[in-house]
């Protein structure tokens, strides 16, 4: 069982990190704005990777200690934590810019990446963890 959770954590972490990195690259190219000073590419990848590792560990613990409802409680908590993490984007100190559209663009850049770990992790979880 530990091997399945480890593989789930590693594969979902790499996929969500790569997906976020790809999204960031495309978004930066389309908006012609370099966001790397605000959110470095390595931070994007690492945060997705760590998020999936923590998700796998959390799911394993919830299912172990609450076998009947652990999966459901974990699902709700993972979703709630993903939404709460967005508040960090709104509280971040943004660089000075005369163009107001920059602030809207940076939110469009950062917020969607908060959902890559939950989407990828839940998408590939059935491959590794079956009831």
N, CA, C and O atoms as a MOPAC input file, in Angstrom:
PM7 MOZYME 1SCF
protein

 N      0.82400 1    -1.19400 1     0.00000 1
 C      0.00000 1     0.00000 1     0.00000 1
 C      0.86900 1     1.25900 1     0.00000 1
 O      0.52700 1     2.25700 1    -0.63400 1
 N      1.99900 1     1.20200 1     0.71900 1
 C      2.89400 1     2.35900 1     0.74600 1
 C      3.45100 1     2.65600 1    -0.63600 1
 O      3.64500 1     3.81800 1    -0.99300 1
 N      3.70900 1     1.61300 1    -1.41200 1
 C      4.25300 1     1.80700 1    -2.75600 1
 C      3.22900 1     2.51200 1    -3.63800 1
 O      3.58400 1     3.38700 1    -4.42700 1
 N      1.96200 1     2.13400 1    -3.50500 1
 C      0.91500 1     2.77200 1    -4.31400 1
 C      0.78400 1     4.25300 1    -3.98300 1
 O      0.66200 1     5.08600 1    -4.88100 1
 N      0.81000 1     4.57800 1    -2.70000 1
 C      0.71100 1     5.98600 1    -2.31100 1
 C      1.95600 1     6.76300 1    -2.72100 1
 O      1.86400 1     7.92900 1    -3.10600 1
 N      3.10700 1     6.12800 1    -2.64100 1
 C      4.34600 1     6.79000 1    -3.05900 1
 C      4.32300 1     7.07100 1    -4.55600 1
 O      4.67100 1     8.16700 1    -4.99600 1
 N      3.91000 1     6.07300 1    -5.33400 1
 C      3.81400 1     6.28200 1    -6.78500 1
 C      2.78300 1     7.34300 1    -7.13200 1
 O      3.01400 1     8.17800 1    -8.00600 1
 N      1.64900 1     7.31100 1    -6.44900 1
 C      0.61500 1     8.32700 1    -6.66300 1
 C      1.16700 1     9.72100 1    -6.36200 1
 O      0.94400 1    10.66000 1    -7.12600 1
 N      1.88400 1     9.84800 1    -5.25300 1
 C      2.44200 1    11.14200 1    -4.87300 1
 C      3.45400 1    11.62800 1    -5.90000 1
 O      3.40500 1    12.78300 1    -6.32600 1
 N      4.36100 1    10.76100 1    -6.29600 1
 C      5.42300 1    11.16500 1    -7.21800 1
 C      4.88800 1    11.48100 1    -8.61400 1
 O      5.23200 1    12.50800 1    -9.19900 1
 N      4.05200 1    10.60000 1    -9.14000 1
 C      3.54500 1    10.79900 1   -10.50300 1
 C      2.60100 1    11.99400 1   -10.57400 1
 O      2.70400 1    12.80800 1   -11.49200 1
 N      1.68500 1    12.10800 1    -9.61800 1
 C      0.77200 1    13.26000 1    -9.64100 1
 C      1.53200 1    14.55500 1    -9.38300 1
 O      1.18700 1    15.59600 1    -9.94200 1
 N      2.55800 1    14.50200 1    -8.54400 1
 C      3.37100 1    15.68600 1    -8.29000 1
 C      4.10000 1    16.16600 1    -9.52800 1
 O      4.12100 1    17.36000 1    -9.82700 1
 N      4.70200 1    15.22200 1   -10.25100 1
 C      5.41500 1    15.58200 1   -11.47900 1
 C      4.44100 1    16.08300 1   -12.54400 1
 O      4.71200 1    17.08000 1   -13.21300 1
 N      3.31500 1    15.39800 1   -12.70300 1
 C      2.33800 1    15.81000 1   -13.72300 1
 C      1.71800 1    17.17400 1   -13.41300 1
 O      1.58000 1    18.01000 1   -14.30500 1
 N      1.34700 1    17.39700 1   -12.15800 1
 C      0.75500 1    18.69600 1   -11.82200 1
 C      1.80100 1    19.80400 1   -11.89000 1
 O      1.49000 1    20.92300 1   -12.29800 1
 N      3.02400 1    19.50700 1   -11.49800 1
 C      4.09300 1    20.49100 1   -11.62100 1
 C      4.37800 1    20.83000 1   -13.06500 1
 O      4.54600 1    21.99800 1   -13.41600 1
 N      4.43300 1    19.80400 1   -13.90900 1
 C      4.65900 1    20.03200 1   -15.33400 1
 C      3.47900 1    20.78300 1   -15.95700 1
 O      3.67900 1    21.68700 1   -16.76900 1
 N      2.25600 1    20.41300 1   -15.58200 1
 C      1.07200 1    21.09500 1   -16.10000 1
 C      1.05500 1    22.56400 1   -15.70800 1
 O      0.73800 1    23.42300 1   -16.53100 1
 N      1.39200 1    22.85500 1   -14.46700 1
 C      1.44200 1    24.24700 1   -14.01500 1
 C      2.54300 1    25.01400 1   -14.72500 1
 O      2.35900 1    26.16800 1   -15.11400 1
 N      3.67500 1    24.37400 1   -14.88700 1
 C      4.78300 1    25.02300 1   -15.59300 1
 C      4.39700 1    25.32100 1   -17.04600 1
 O      4.69900 1    26.39200 1   -17.57300 1
 N      3.73000 1    24.36100 1   -17.67800 1
 C      3.27900 1    24.55400 1   -19.05300 1
 C      2.24500 1    25.67900 1   -19.13200 1
 O      2.32000 1    26.53400 1   -20.01500 1
 N      1.29100 1    25.67700 1   -18.21500 1
 C      0.29600 1    26.74700 1   -18.16800 1
 C      0.97500 1    28.10600 1   -17.99200 1
 O      0.63400 1    29.07000 1   -18.67600 1
 N      1.93400 1    28.17300 1   -17.07500 1
 C      2.64000 1    29.43200 1   -16.82100 1
 C      3.38300 1    29.90500 1   -18.06900 1
 O      3.37700 1    31.09200 1   -18.39300 1
 N      4.02000 1    28.96800 1   -18.76100 1
 C      4.76800 1    29.34200 1   -19.96900 1
 C      3.84100 1    29.88200 1   -21.05200 1
 O      4.13200 1    30.90200 1   -21.67700 1
 N      2.73700 1    29.20000 1   -21.26600 1
 C      1.77900 1    29.63600 1   -22.28500 1
 C      1.15400 1    30.97200 1   -21.89000 1
 O      1.01100 1    31.85900 1   -22.73200 1
 N      0.78500 1    31.12200 1   -20.63200 1
 C      0.16100 1    32.36500 1   -20.16300 1
 C      1.11000 1    33.54500 1   -20.31500 1
 O      0.70800 1    34.62400 1   -20.75100 1
 N      2.37300 1    33.33300 1   -19.95100 1
 C      3.35600 1    34.40800 1   -20.08700 1
 C      3.57900 1    34.77300 1   -21.55200 1
 O      3.75300 1    35.94300 1   -21.89100 1
 N      3.57100 1    33.77100 1   -22.40300 1
 C      3.76900 1    34.04200 1   -23.82900 1
 C      2.57800 1    34.79300 1   -24.42000 1
 O      2.75400 1    35.70600 1   -25.22700 1
 N      1.37600 1    34.41000 1   -24.01800 1
 C      0.17400 1    35.04700 1   -24.55800 1
 C     -0.02000 1    36.47500 1   -24.04500 1
 O     -0.49000 1    37.34200 1   -24.78100 1
 N      0.33700 1    36.71600 1   -22.79500 1
 C      0.14700 1    38.05200 1   -22.23600 1
 C      1.37900 1    38.94200 1   -22.42800 1
 O      1.33000 1    40.14100 1   -22.15100 1
 N      2.45500 1    38.36800 1   -22.89200 1
 C      3.71300 1    39.08100 1   -23.14600 1
 C      4.19900 1    39.81300 1   -21.88600 1
 O      4.72400 1    40.92400 1   -21.95700 1
 N      4.01000 1    39.16400 1   -20.74200 1
 C      4.47900 1    39.70400 1   -19.46800 1
 C      5.28200 1    38.60700 1   -18.77600 1
 O      4.86900 1    37.44700 1   -18.74300 1
 N      6.42400 1    38.98400 1   -18.22900 1
 C      7.26300 1    38.02900 1   -17.51400 1
 C      6.88600 1    38.04900 1   -16.02900 1
 O      7.11400 1    39.03600 1   -15.32900 1
 N      6.31600 1    36.95600 1   -15.57200 1
 C      5.89500 1    36.84600 1   -14.17400 1
 C      6.93700 1    36.15600 1   -13.31200 1
 O      6.71200 1    35.96400 1   -12.11700 1
 N      8.07300 1    35.78000 1   -13.88800 1
 C      9.06500 1    34.99900 1   -13.15500 1
 C      9.64400 1    35.75000 1   -11.95700 1
 O     10.12200 1    35.12500 1   -11.01000 1
 N      9.60800 1    37.06200 1   -11.98800 1
 C     10.06300 1    37.82200 1   -10.83300 1
 C      9.08700 1    37.74200 1    -9.68000 1
 O      9.47500 1    37.89200 1    -8.52100 1
 N      7.83900 1    37.50900 1    -9.98600 1
 C      6.79700 1    37.40800 1    -8.96800 1
 C      6.63400 1    35.97000 1    -8.48000 1
 O      6.55800 1    35.72000 1    -7.27700 1
 N      6.58100 1    35.03500 1    -9.41600 1
 C      6.45200 1    33.61300 1    -9.08700 1
 C      7.46000 1    32.84200 1    -9.94100 1
 O      7.19900 1    32.59300 1   -11.11800 1
 N      8.59800 1    32.46300 1    -9.37700 1
 C      9.60700 1    31.72200 1   -10.15000 1
 C      9.09400 1    30.35000 1   -10.60000 1
 O      8.28200 1    29.72600 1    -9.91600 1
 N      9.56900 1    29.89900 1   -11.73800 1
 C      9.13600 1    28.61000 1   -12.29700 1
 C      9.42300 1    27.45500 1   -11.34900 1
 O      8.62000 1    26.52900 1   -11.23300 1
 N     10.55800 1    27.50500 1   -10.67500 1
 C     10.89400 1    26.42000 1    -9.75100 1
 C      9.90400 1    26.36200 1    -8.59400 1
 O      9.56700 1    25.27500 1    -8.12600 1
 N      9.44000 1    27.50000 1    -8.13300 1
 C      8.46300 1    27.54600 1    -7.04600 1
 C      7.13800 1    26.92700 1    -7.48500 1
 O      6.49000 1    26.21900 1    -6.71300 1
 N      6.75000 1    27.19000 1    -8.70100 1
 C      5.50500 1    26.62400 1    -9.23600 1
 C      5.58400 1    25.10400 1    -9.21800 1
 O      4.67600 1    24.43700 1    -8.72200 1
 N      6.66100 1    24.55800 1    -9.75700 1
 C      6.80800 1    23.10900 1    -9.83300 1
 C      6.89700 1    22.48700 1    -8.44000 1
 O      6.21700 1    21.50300 1    -8.15100 1
 N      7.72000 1    23.05100 1    -7.59800 1
 C      7.93500 1    22.48000 1    -6.25900 1
 C      6.66200 1    22.52100 1    -5.42600 1
 O      6.36400 1    21.56400 1    -4.71200 1
 N      5.90800 1    23.60900 1    -5.50300 1
 C      4.68700 1    23.69100 1    -4.69700 1
 C      3.65400 1    22.65500 1    -5.14000 1
 O      2.95900 1    22.08300 1    -4.30000 1
 N      3.54400 1    22.40800 1    -6.42900 1
 C      2.63300 1    21.36600 1    -6.91200 1
 C      3.10600 1    19.98400 1    -6.46300 1
 O      2.30600 1    19.15200 1    -6.03300 1
 N      4.39400 1    19.75300 1    -6.56800 1
 C      4.97300 1    18.46700 1    -6.19100 1
 C      4.76700 1    18.19100 1    -4.70000 1
 O      4.33400 1    17.10300 1    -4.31800 1
 N      5.07600 1    19.17400 1    -3.86800 1
 C      4.90500 1    19.01900 1    -2.41900 1
 C      3.42200 1    18.86900 1    -2.07200 1
 O      3.07000 1    18.07900 1    -1.19600 1
 N      2.55900 1    19.61500 1    -2.74700 1
 C      1.12700 1    19.49300 1    -2.49800 1
 C      0.60700 1    18.08700 1    -2.74600 1
 O     -0.22000 1    17.58700 1    -1.98300 1
 N      1.08200 1    17.44900 1    -3.79800 1
 C      0.64100 1    16.07700 1    -4.10700 1
 C      1.22400 1    15.06500 1    -3.12700 1
 O      0.57000 1    14.07600 1    -2.79500 1
 N      2.44200 1    15.30200 1    -2.66500 1
 C      3.02500 1    14.41900 1    -1.64700 1
 C      2.22900 1    14.51400 1    -0.35300 1
 O      1.91500 1    13.49500 1     0.26300 1
 N      1.90400 1    15.73400 1     0.06000 1
 C      1.10100 1    15.91500 1     1.27300 1
 C     -0.30300 1    15.33500 1     1.11300 1
 O     -0.86600 1    14.78300 1     2.05800 1
 N     -0.85900 1    15.46500 1    -0.08400 1
 C     -2.19100 1    14.90200 1    -0.33400 1
 C     -2.17400 1    13.38200 1    -0.19500 1
 O     -3.07000 1    12.80300 1     0.41900 1
 N     -1.17100 1    12.74500 1    -0.75600 1
 C     -1.08800 1    11.28700 1    -0.66600 1
 C     -0.90500 1    10.83600 1     0.78100 1
 O     -1.53600 1     9.87500 1     1.22100 1
 N     -0.04200 1    11.53200 1     1.51400 1
 C      0.16400 1    11.18400 1     2.92000 1
 C     -1.11600 1    11.41900 1     3.72700 1
 O     -1.49200 1    10.59300 1     4.55900 1
 N     -1.77000 1    12.53200 1     3.47900 1
 C     -3.01700 1    12.82600 1     4.18100 1
 C     -4.10900 1    11.81300 1     3.87900 1
 O     -4.82200 1    11.36900 1     4.77800 1
 N     -4.23500 1    11.45200 1     2.61600 1
 C     -5.25500 1    10.46400 1     2.23800 1
 C     -4.97200 1     9.12400 1     2.90600 1
 O     -5.89000 1     8.47600 1     3.40900 1
 N     -3.71900 1     8.70800 1     2.91400 1
 C     -3.36700 1     7.43300 1     3.54600 1
 C     -3.73000 1     7.44200 1     5.03000 1
 O     -4.23500 1     6.44800 1     5.55200 1
 N     -3.47800 1     8.54300 1     5.69900 1
 C     -3.80100 1     8.63800 1     7.12300 1
 C     -5.30800 1     8.66100 1     7.36500 1
 O     -5.79900 1     7.99700 1     8.27700 1
 N     -6.03900 1     9.41800 1     6.55800 1
 C     -7.49200 1     9.48400 1     6.73700 1
 C     -8.13700 1     8.12300 1     6.49200 1
 O     -9.02600 1     7.70900 1     7.23700 1
 N     -7.69600 1     7.44100 1     5.46500 1
 C     -8.27700 1     6.13600 1     5.14600 1
 C     -7.89700 1     5.09800 1     6.20300 1
 O     -8.68100 1     4.19900 1     6.50700 1
 N     -6.70900 1     5.22500 1     6.75200 1
 C     -6.26000 1     4.27800 1     7.78100 1
 C     -7.03800 1     4.44400 1     9.07900 1
 O     -7.49000 1     3.46500 1     9.67200 1
 N     -7.19200 1     5.70700 1     9.52100 1
 C     -7.82300 1     5.94500 1    10.81200 1
 C     -9.34300 1     6.11400 1    10.74400 1
 O    -10.02600 1     5.95600 1    11.75600 1
 N     -9.87300 1     6.43100 1     9.57600 1
 C    -11.32200 1     6.54100 1     9.38400 1
 C    -11.70000 1     5.74500 1     8.13000 1
 O    -12.02400 1     6.34200 1     7.10300 1
 N    -11.66500 1     4.42500 1     8.19500 1
 C    -11.83200 1     3.61800 1     6.98300 1
 C    -13.14300 1     3.83300 1     6.22400 1
 O    -13.15600 1     3.74500 1     4.99600 1
 N    -14.22600 1     4.10700 1     6.91200 1
 C    -15.51100 1     4.24000 1     6.22500 1
 C    -15.71900 1     5.61800 1     5.60600 1
 O    -16.30400 1     5.72400 1     4.52800 1
 N    -15.25400 1     6.66600 1     6.26500 1
 C    -15.51800 1     8.02800 1     5.79000 1
 C    -14.24700 1     8.82900 1     5.50500 1
 O    -14.32600 1    10.00100 1     5.13800 1
 N    -13.10000 1     8.22100 1     5.66700 1
 C    -11.83500 1     8.92800 1     5.48400 1
 C    -11.66600 1     9.50100 1     4.09200 1
 O    -11.17200 1    10.61700 1     3.93400 1
 N    -12.07100 1     8.75100 1     3.08500 1
 C    -11.93800 1     9.20000 1     1.69800 1
 C    -12.80600 1    10.44000 1     1.44100 1
 O    -12.37800 1    11.37900 1     0.76900 1
 N    -14.01400 1    10.42900 1     1.97800 1
 C    -14.93600 1    11.55500 1     1.78300 1
 C    -14.44100 1    12.79400 1     2.52700 1
 O    -14.42100 1    13.88900 1     1.96600 1
 N    -14.04500 1    12.62500 1     3.77600 1
 C    -13.55500 1    13.76200 1     4.56000 1
 C    -12.30500 1    14.34200 1     3.91400 1
 O    -12.15400 1    15.56000 1     3.81900 1
 N    -11.40800 1    13.46300 1     3.47200 1
 C    -10.18500 1    13.95200 1     2.82200 1
 C    -10.52000 1    14.74300 1     1.56400 1
 O     -9.92600 1    15.79300 1     1.32000 1
 N    -11.45600 1    14.25700 1     0.76800 1
 C    -11.83900 1    14.95500 1    -0.45800 1
 C    -12.33800 1    16.36500 1    -0.17900 1
 O    -11.96600 1    17.31400 1    -0.87000 1
 N    -13.18200 1    16.49500 1     0.83900 1
 C    -13.67400 1    17.82100 1     1.21000 1
 C    -12.53700 1    18.71500 1     1.70600 1
 O    -12.45400 1    19.88400 1     1.32900 1
 N    -11.66700 1    18.16800 1     2.54600 1
 C    -10.56100 1    18.96500 1     3.07900 1
 C     -9.58800 1    19.39400 1     1.98100 1
 O     -9.10900 1    20.52800 1     1.98500 1
 N     -9.30100 1    18.50700 1     1.05800 1
 C     -8.39000 1    18.83800 1    -0.04600 1
 C     -8.98000 1    19.98100 1    -0.88300 1
 O     -8.26500 1    20.90600 1    -1.26900 1
 N    -10.26900 1    19.91000 1    -1.15600 1
 C    -10.92500 1    20.97200 1    -1.92700 1
 C    -10.93900 1    22.28600 1    -1.14400 1
 O    -10.66200 1    23.34300 1    -1.71000 1
 N    -11.25300 1    22.22900 1     0.12800 1
 C    -11.29500 1    23.43600 1     0.95500 1
 C     -9.91100 1    24.07500 1     1.04200 1
 O     -9.77800 1    25.29200 1     0.91300 1
 N     -8.88700 1    23.26200 1     1.25700 1
 C     -7.51800 1    23.78200 1     1.33500 1
 C     -7.09800 1    24.40600 1     0.00700 1
 O     -6.41800 1    25.43200 1    -0.01100 1
 N     -7.50200 1    23.78900 1    -1.10100 1
 C     -7.16900 1    24.35100 1    -2.41300 1
 C     -7.79500 1    25.72400 1    -2.59200 1
 O     -7.14800 1    26.63600 1    -3.10700 1
 N     -9.03700 1    25.88100 1    -2.17700 1
 C     -9.69600 1    27.18500 1    -2.28600 1
 C     -9.10000 1    28.20200 1    -1.32000 1
 O     -8.92300 1    29.36600 1    -1.67900 1
 N     -8.79300 1    27.77600 1    -0.10800 1
 C     -8.21600 1    28.69300 1     0.87900 1
 C     -6.83700 1    29.16700 1     0.43500 1
 O     -6.44200 1    30.29400 1     0.73500 1
 N     -6.10800 1    28.31900 1    -0.27100 1
 C     -4.75600 1    28.70700 1    -0.71300 1
 C     -4.78600 1    29.90600 1    -1.65400 1
 O     -3.78600 1    30.61000 1    -1.79300 1
 N     -5.91800 1    30.14100 1    -2.29500 1
 C     -6.05400 1    31.29000 1    -3.19000 1
 C     -5.92600 1    32.60500 1    -2.42300 1
 O     -5.47900 1    33.60600 1    -2.98400 1
 N     -6.31000 1    32.61100 1    -1.16200 1
 C     -6.22500 1    33.83700 1    -0.37100 1
 C     -4.79400 1    34.37000 1    -0.32100 1
 O     -4.58200 1    35.57900 1    -0.22600 1
 N     -3.82700 1    33.48200 1    -0.38400 1
 C     -2.43200 1    33.91000 1    -0.40500 1
 C     -2.10900 1    34.77700 1    -1.60300 1
 O     -1.28600 1    35.68800 1    -1.51300 1
 N     -2.75200 1    34.49700 1    -2.72600 1
 C     -2.53100 1    35.30500 1    -3.92800 1
 C     -3.05900 1    36.71900 1    -3.71400 1
 O     -2.41400 1    37.69300 1    -4.10300 1
 N     -4.21500 1    36.83000 1    -3.10300 1
 C     -4.80000 1    38.14700 1    -2.88000 1
 C     -4.06300 1    38.95000 1    -1.80900 1
 O     -4.09200 1    40.18000 1    -1.82200 1
 N     -3.40300 1    38.25400 1    -0.88500 1
 C     -2.66500 1    38.94400 1     0.17400 1
 C     -1.22000 1    39.23900 1    -0.21600 1
 O     -0.52400 1    39.95800 1     0.50100 1
 N     -0.76600 1    38.69800 1    -1.33200 1
 C      0.62500 1    38.89600 1    -1.75000 1
 C      0.89300 1    40.35000 1    -2.09800 1
 O      0.01800 1    41.06400 1    -2.58700 1
 N      2.10200 1    40.76500 1    -1.83900 1
 C      2.52600 1    42.11300 1    -2.21100 1
 C      2.92000 1    42.08800 1    -3.68100 1
 O      3.88400 1    41.42700 1    -4.06800 1
 N      2.17000 1    42.80600 1    -4.48200 1
 C      2.42100 1    42.83200 1    -5.92100 1
 C      3.40300 1    43.93400 1    -6.27000 1
 O      3.45600 1    44.95900 1    -5.59100 1
 N      4.17700 1    43.73200 1    -7.31900 1
 C      5.11300 1    44.77600 1    -7.73400 1
 C      4.36800 1    46.01200 1    -8.23500 1
 O      3.24500 1    45.91600 1    -8.73000 1
 N      4.99600 1    47.14800 1    -8.10200 1
 C      4.40200 1    48.39700 1    -8.57200 1
 C      4.25900 1    48.37000 1   -10.09000 1
 O      5.17800 1    47.97700 1   -10.80900 1
 N      3.08500 1    48.79800 1   -10.56400 1
 C      2.84900 1    48.84500 1   -11.99400 1
 C      1.79200 1    49.90200 1   -12.27500 1
 O      0.77700 1    49.97800 1   -11.58200 1
 N      2.03400 1    50.71200 1   -13.29000 1
 C      1.08600 1    51.76500 1   -13.65400 1
 C     -0.14300 1    51.22800 1   -14.37200 1
 O     -1.19100 1    51.87400 1   -14.38700 1
 N     -0.01700 1    50.06900 1   -14.95500 1
 C     -1.10900 1    49.47600 1   -15.73000 1
 C     -1.98000 1    48.61900 1   -14.81100 1
 O     -1.51700 1    47.61100 1   -14.27600 1
 N     -3.23900 1    49.02000 1   -14.62900 1
 C     -4.14200 1    48.26900 1   -13.75400 1
 C     -4.41500 1    46.86100 1   -14.25800 1
 O     -4.68100 1    45.96400 1   -13.45800 1
 N     -4.35700 1    46.65000 1   -15.55800 1
 C     -4.63400 1    45.32300 1   -16.09100 1
 C     -3.58800 1    44.30100 1   -15.63100 1
 O     -3.86600 1    43.10200 1   -15.60900 1
 N     -2.39800 1    44.76500 1   -15.26700 1
 C     -1.36300 1    43.86400 1   -14.77100 1
 C     -1.85700 1    43.08600 1   -13.55900 1
 O     -1.60400 1    41.88700 1   -13.44200 1
 N     -2.56100 1    43.76600 1   -12.65600 1
 C     -3.03200 1    43.11000 1   -11.43600 1
 C     -4.06600 1    42.03200 1   -11.73800 1
 O     -4.07700 1    40.98600 1   -11.09100 1
 N     -4.92600 1    42.27700 1   -12.70700 1
 C     -5.89900 1    41.25700 1   -13.09200 1
 C     -5.21400 1    40.09300 1   -13.79600 1
 O     -5.58700 1    38.93500 1   -13.60900 1
 N     -4.21900 1    40.41000 1   -14.59900 1
 C     -3.48900 1    39.36200 1   -15.30700 1
 C     -2.70900 1    38.47100 1   -14.35100 1
 O     -2.61700 1    37.26400 1   -14.57000 1
 N     -2.15400 1    39.04300 1   -13.30700 1
 C     -1.36200 1    38.23300 1   -12.38100 1
 C     -2.26300 1    37.29400 1   -11.58600 1
 O     -1.85100 1    36.18900 1   -11.23400 1
 N     -3.48900 1    37.72700 1   -11.30000 1
 C     -4.42800 1    36.82800 1   -10.63600 1
 C     -4.79900 1    35.67600 1   -11.57800 1
 O     -4.89600 1    34.52700 1   -11.14700 1
 N     -5.00100 1    35.98200 1   -12.83900 1
 C     -5.29200 1    34.94800 1   -13.82900 1
 C     -4.12500 1    34.01000 1   -14.04900 1
 O     -4.30100 1    32.87100 1   -14.48200 1
 N     -2.94500 1    34.49100 1   -13.75100 1
 C     -1.75500 1    33.66400 1   -13.85700 1
 C     -1.63400 1    32.71700 1   -12.66200 1
 O     -1.40100 1    31.52100 1   -12.83400 1
 N     -1.79200 1    33.25200 1   -11.46300 1
 C     -1.49800 1    32.48800 1   -10.25300 1
 C     -2.64300 1    31.59500 1    -9.76200 1
 O     -2.39900 1    30.47200 1    -9.32200 1
 N     -3.85800 1    32.06800 1    -9.83000 1
 C     -4.97000 1    31.33700 1    -9.21200 1
 C     -5.23500 1    29.96700 1    -9.84200 1
 O     -5.38600 1    29.00000 1    -9.09500 1
 N     -5.30100 1    29.82600 1   -11.15700 1
 C     -5.59400 1    28.49300 1   -11.70800 1
 C     -4.58900 1    27.41900 1   -11.31000 1
 O     -4.94000 1    26.24300 1   -11.21500 1
 N     -3.35400 1    27.81400 1   -11.07900 1
 C     -2.33200 1    26.81400 1   -10.73200 1
 C     -2.54800 1    26.21000 1    -9.35000 1
 O     -1.97200 1    25.16800 1    -9.03600 1
 N     -3.36200 1    26.84200 1    -8.53100 1
 C     -3.66800 1    26.27500 1    -7.21600 1
 C     -4.52800 1    25.01800 1    -7.33500 1
 O     -4.61100 1    24.23200 1    -6.39100 1
 N     -5.16300 1    24.82800 1    -8.48000 1
 C     -6.04600 1    23.68300 1    -8.65200 1
 C     -5.40500 1    22.52800 1    -9.43300 1
 O     -6.00800 1    21.46000 1    -9.54700 1
 N     -4.22200 1    22.71900 1    -9.95900 1
 C     -3.56500 1    21.64200 1   -10.68800 1
 C     -3.31300 1    20.41900 1    -9.80500 1
 O     -3.60300 1    19.30400 1   -10.23900 1
 N     -2.78500 1    20.57500 1    -8.57800 1
 C     -2.56400 1    19.37700 1    -7.75300 1
 C     -3.83700 1    18.59300 1    -7.45700 1
 O     -3.83600 1    17.36700 1    -7.56800 1
 N     -4.91700 1    19.26400 1    -7.08400 1
 C     -6.14100 1    18.53400 1    -6.74500 1
 C     -6.73900 1    17.84400 1    -7.97300 1
 O     -7.23900 1    16.72400 1    -7.87400 1
 N     -6.68800 1    18.50200 1    -9.11200 1
 C     -7.25100 1    17.90800 1   -10.32200 1
 C     -6.43500 1    16.69300 1   -10.76800 1
 O     -6.99100 1    15.63200 1   -11.05000 1
 N     -5.12800 1    16.85800 1   -10.82900 1
 C     -4.28000 1    15.74800 1   -11.28000 1
 C     -4.30900 1    14.60700 1   -10.27300 1
 O     -4.43200 1    13.44500 1   -10.66000 1
 N     -4.19600 1    14.92400 1    -8.98800 1
 C     -4.18100 1    13.88000 1    -7.95900 1
 C     -5.47200 1    13.06600 1    -7.98800 1
 O     -5.43000 1    11.83700 1    -7.94400 1
 N     -6.62200 1    13.74500 1    -8.06200 1
 C     -7.90000 1    13.03000 1    -8.10000 1
 C     -8.11700 1    12.29800 1    -9.42600 1
 O     -8.84400 1    11.30600 1    -9.46800 1
 N     -7.50800 1    12.76300 1   -10.48700 1
 C     -7.66100 1    12.10400 1   -11.78100 1
 C     -6.91800 1    10.77900 1   -11.82000 1
 O     -7.43400 1     9.79400 1   -12.34800 1
 N     -5.71300 1    10.74600 1   -11.26800 1
 C     -4.94100 1     9.49500 1   -11.36500 1
 C     -5.05000 1     8.62400 1   -10.11300 1
 O     -4.53200 1     7.50700 1   -10.10300 1
 N     -5.70400 1     9.10200 1    -9.06700 1
 C     -5.87300 1     8.30100 1    -7.84800 1
 C     -6.52100 1     6.94500 1    -8.12200 1
 O     -6.05800 1     5.94900 1    -7.56600 1
 N     -7.56500 1     6.84900 1    -8.94500 1
 C     -8.18100 1     5.53000 1    -9.17400 1
 C     -7.24000 1     4.50200 1    -9.81200 1
 O     -7.47500 1     3.29900 1    -9.70100 1
 N     -6.19500 1     4.95700 1   -10.46800 1
 C     -5.23200 1     4.01200 1   -11.05300 1
 C     -4.46200 1     3.29900 1    -9.95000 1
 O     -4.13300 1     2.12000 1   -10.08600 1
 N     -4.17300 1     4.00100 1    -8.85900 1
 C     -3.35400 1     3.44500 1    -7.78600 1
 C     -4.13600 1     2.97300 1    -6.57300 1
 O     -3.77800 1     1.96900 1    -5.95800 1
 N     -5.18900 1     3.67700 1    -6.22600 1
 C     -5.95600 1     3.37700 1    -5.01500 1
 C     -7.36300 1     2.93400 1    -5.42300 1
 O     -8.14900 1     3.71900 1    -5.95300 1
 N     -7.65200 1     1.69200 1    -5.16800 1
 C     -8.98100 1     1.14400 1    -5.49600 1
 C     -9.62300 1     0.62800 1    -4.22100 1
 O     -8.95500 1     0.12500 1    -3.31900 1
 N    -10.92900 1     0.76900 1    -4.17800 1
 C    -11.65100 1     0.28900 1    -2.98400 1
 C    -11.96100 1    -1.17300 1    -3.10200 1
 O    -12.56200 1    -1.75200 1    -2.19700 1

